[in-house]
Amino acid sequence: MAVAAPPLRVPPVPQNVFPPFTKSHSFSLSQLSIRPVRTKTIVARHSVSAATTSALEVGQAPLSATSAKVLPFRVGHGFDLHRLEPGYPLIIGGINIPHDRGCEAHSDGDVLLHCVVDAILGALGLPDIGQIFPDNDPKWKGAPSSVFIKEAVRLMQETGYELGNLDATLILQRPKVSPHKEAIKANLSALLGADPSVVNLKAKTHENVDSLGENRSIAAHTVVLLMRR
């Protein structure tokens, strides 16, 4: 005769094994220990030394134009303005223009070449012409602006760029630029080592308005496109 197995007894689960979450824990700021984390910022800077090519002194290192980022092309804008005074030659683009007054400046006061230099330097992300060739340095007293152009071209080529095209605008009331435009353009192209077809020159009066229109000053704007070689 079979004997029935006794019933299986399951012990009860203790109620305090998983205590209920009745309170949220909070901490005051005074209980926290916060330690400052020191960070170090690294700033990349260009090393610039004021020097030129043909006017370099012995022992000086030429200005280096190492671009932070290689781009297929770069655009730069230049502007310059000079006061016109009697007793000075009027030189535009390296050409001596007959006039009863000329540019009062530390160098030869060539407003066109100065703004072309600034446009190239700006495209390369370099300091302006006044920082590289300061007007309080006696070395540049009466210096031909072709020296500045040659240095700008050297920096452009050193960085691996060439002139794509240049567009310049002269602003002066007198004298008329049209009789001298081709000579100015040819000389500027030669200084840049560029084909004359990529160098454009325009001239505007200032409609007798302010110092430009009253023949008391002369100004120029230049835009350059530099292309990766």
Secondary structure, DSSP 8 states (H G I E B T S, - for coil): --------------TTSS----------GGG---------------------STT--TT--------SS--SEEEEEEEEEEEEETTS-EEETTEEE--S-EE--SS---HHHHHHHHHHHHHTT---HHHHS-TT-GGGTT--THHHHHHHHHHHHHTTEEEEEEEEEEE-SSS-SGGGHHHHHHHHHHHHT--GGGEEEEEE--TT-HHHHTTSEEEEEEEEEEEE-
